[in-house]
Amino acid sequence: MRRPRHLSPDDKAVWDHVRSQVKPLHPVKKPAPEPKPAPAAKKMAPRPPVAAFKVGTKADITRPNDILPPLRDRLRSAPVTMDAKNFLRMKAGKLKPEGRIDLHGMYQDEAYPELIAFILNAQAAGKRLVLVITGKGRLDDGWGPEGRGVLRRYVPQWLQLQPLAPAVLEVRPAHLKHGGDGAYYVYLRRRK
């Protein structure tokens, strides 16, 4: 949406003079009915004005942006939904995963059904903590704001969707000895 332009008094006088001399190509037959006023919308806080820019100056990047924080930061700051004692042990790498799946080198369409089968089978077997290895991704993979690892980004999202969401209690990045940012701990709910 464009911001309204404000004309100086001289420009406004010139514009009014030009406008008074113009004749419409097609005369208006009858005025259109007045539109009903829209319901009052929530007012957004005004954005700070953009500073003047000159060629050769650096851009001000201190303004907050609208991009989400990196996935690992969002996972680490998510509220804990499991037992606090086990969570601290898991986070420190002291809980040993009862199962693991390595999705390294798989494409999304191969990895997703493998992940579904693995998680549901692990829950059916009564396992609580499993390790999902995604890898960190290639360095030259320029996808998304984080830049690397398609599976690393999608696995946490897949775990929040059906049919896996009812089985998963907690998803966190793995401890360094279990793969660090290239793997996830998935803590499963008990089978009902």
C-alpha positions in Angstrom: 0.0 0.0 0.0 1.4 3.4 -1.0 1.8 6.2 1.5 -0.1 9.3 0.6 1.9 12.0 -1.0 1.8 15.5 0.4 2.1 18.3 -2.0 3.6 21.7 -1.2 1.3 24.7 -1.4 2.8 25.7 -4.8 2.4 22.2 -6.2 -1.2 22.0 -4.9 -2.1 25.4 -6.6 -0.7 24.1 -9.9 -2.5 20.8 -9.6 -5.9 22.6 -8.8 -5.5 24.8 -11.8 -4.8 21.8 -14.2 -7.6 19.9 -12.7 -10.1 22.7 -13.2 -9.4 22.8 -16.9 -9.8 19.1 -17.6 -13.1 17.8 -19.0 -14.0 14.2 -18.6 -14.0 12.0 -21.7 -17.3 10.3 -20.5 -19.6 12.4 -18.4 -20.7 10.7 -15.2 -24.4 9.5 -15.5 -25.1 9.2 -11.8 -23.0 9.1 -8.8 -22.1 5.7 -7.3 -23.8 4.9 -4.0 -21.7 5.6 -1.0 -20.0 2.5 0.3 -20.8 1.4 3.8 -18.1 2.2 6.3 -15.9 -0.7 7.1 -15.8 -2.0 10.7 -13.0 -0.4 12.7 -9.8 -2.4 12.3 -7.2 -2.7 14.9 -4.7 0.1 14.6 -1.1 -1.0 14.1 1.7 0.8 15.7 3.4 3.1 13.2 6.7 2.0 11.9 9.7 4.2 12.6 10.6 6.3 9.5 13.3 5.1 7.2 16.4 7.3 7.4 17.6 9.1 4.3 20.0 7.0 2.2 23.0 8.2 0.3 25.0 6.1 -2.1 28.0 4.6 -0.3 26.5 4.6 3.2 25.9 1.4 5.1 22.3 0.3 5.7 21.0 0.4 9.3 20.5 -3.3 10.2 19.7 -2.7 13.9 15.9 -2.6 13.2 14.2 -5.8 14.2 13.1 -8.0 11.2 10.1 -10.1 10.7 12.0 -13.3 10.1 11.6 -16.1 12.6 14.5 -17.0 14.8 16.5 -20.1 13.7 14.8 -23.4 14.3 17.3 -24.6 16.9 16.6 -21.5 19.0 12.8 -22.0 18.7 13.1 -25.6 19.8 15.4 -24.8 22.7 13.1 -22.0 23.9 9.9 -24.0 23.6 8.1 -24.9 26.8 9.0 -28.2 28.4 6.1 -30.7 28.2 7.9 -33.8 29.7 9.1 -34.7 33.1 11.7 -32.0 34.2 14.2 -34.5 35.6 14.2 -36.6 32.5 14.3 -33.5 30.4 17.5 -32.2 32.1 19.1 -35.7 31.7 18.1 -35.8 28.1 19.4 -32.3 27.4 22.7 -33.2 29.0 23.0 -36.3 26.8 22.7 -38.7 29.8 19.6 -40.5 28.6 20.4 -43.2 26.2 18.1 -43.3 23.1 16.3 -46.6 22.9 16.1 -46.4 19.1 17.5 -44.4 16.2 16.8 -43.7 12.6 19.3 -42.2 10.2 17.6 -40.1 7.4 21.0 -39.0 6.0 21.0 -38.7 2.3 17.3 -39.4 1.8 15.0 -37.2 -0.2 11.9 -35.7 1.6 9.5 -38.1 -0.1 11.6 -41.1 1.1 12.3 -39.7 4.6 8.7 -38.8 5.6 7.2 -42.3 5.4 10.3 -43.8 7.0 9.9 -41.4 9.9 6.2 -42.1 10.3 6.8 -45.9 10.4 9.8 -45.5 12.8 8.0 -43.3 15.3 4.8 -45.3 15.4 6.6 -48.6 15.7 8.8 -47.2 18.5 5.8 -46.0 20.4 4.0 -49.4 19.9 7.2 -51.1 21.3 7.0 -49.0 24.4 10.1 -46.9 23.7 10.3 -43.4 25.2 13.3 -41.7 23.8 14.4 -42.1 20.2 17.1 -40.4 18.1 16.2 -39.0 14.6 19.4 -38.3 12.7 18.9 -35.8 9.8 22.4 -34.6 9.2 23.3 -30.9 9.0 22.8 -30.5 5.3 25.2 -29.4 2.6 27.0 -26.1 2.9 26.0 -25.0 -0.6 22.3 -25.6 0.0 20.8 -22.1 -0.2 17.3 -23.0 0.9 15.4 -21.0 3.4 16.5 -18.5 6.0 18.7 -21.0 7.8 20.4 -22.0 4.6 21.2 -25.6 5.2 19.5 -29.0 5.6 16.1 -29.6 4.2 15.4 -32.6 6.5 16.9 -30.8 9.5 14.2 -28.1 9.0 11.3 -30.4 8.1 11.6 -33.2 10.6 10.4 -31.1 13.6 7.4 -29.9 11.5 6.5 -33.4 10.5 6.6 -34.5 14.1 3.9 -31.9 14.9 1.6 -33.1 12.1 -0.8 -36.1 12.0 -0.3 -39.1 12.4 2.9 -38.3 14.6 1.6 -35.5 16.8 -0.3 -37.7 19.2 2.7 -39.9 19.6 5.3 -37.2 20.2 5.7 -35.5 23.6 8.9 -33.5 23.1 11.3 -32.6 20.3 14.7 -31.2 21.1 18.1 -30.9 19.3 20.4 -33.7 20.4 23.4 -33.4 22.6 26.8 -33.2 20.9 27.6 -36.8 21.6 24.4 -37.9 19.8 24.8 -35.7 16.8 24.3 -32.1 17.9 22.4 -30.0 15.4 22.3 -32.9 13.0 20.0 -34.9 15.1 16.9 -34.6 17.3 15.7 -36.3 20.5 12.1 -37.3 20.2 10.5 -38.2 23.5 7.4 -40.3 22.9 4.1 -40.5 24.9 3.2 -43.7 26.6 0.9 -45.9 24.6 -2.7 -45.7 25.9 
